[in-house]
């Protein structure tokens, strides 16, 4: 009899957690010629499904030594140029993108048994685009951008609240300008993979890859 794992929790048997995916399939004939248009179609279906924050995505970056990191952010724009998000550019992801603009995005649409993966290059947005978006944010979020030096160590929550109060007092009665470190990025895709869960783990994986004359598509083994 094998030795019992002393850390085994019978109430948390992860090896037994599994689901059979059978909502839909994805074949080559389903694809739009353009991956951004295809993504827009799937995003629309995610929106109408009622799932929570379908524009939430994982952004993965790496530092100059190749050490990866990832975090959730919200997609805030989509165009032929690529996928847009905003953040503090002095944050860890901002510093890593400054050193290495290659990054990956992941949209985990579990309720639809789907995910979309994007590999690409992030380019900072211009100040006009950043200012336009920032002006449309709720005032509390604007003040929070001034209060938080994202990813930097703070002494406690009270320090953050005090910084927020100082920002609110500083801009009382007027507009909140864009903080110097705050900005945005557009991720130009080089590859976009559409993943649809299928029974027996025979998932459909169709990927677009950028080519000199446009896009080519391939099917990947699940």
Secondary structure, DSSP 8 states (H G I E B T S, - for coil): -----TT--TT--GGG------S----GGG--SSHHHHHHHHHHHHHHHT-TTTTEEEEEEE-TT--EEEEEEE--EEETTEEEEEEETTSHHHHHHHH--EEEEEEEEGGGTEEEEEEEEEEE--HHHHHHHHHTS-HHHHHHHHH--TTS--S-HHHHHHHHHHHHHHTTTS-----TTEEEEEEEEEEEEEEE--GGG--EEEEEEEETTEEEEEE---
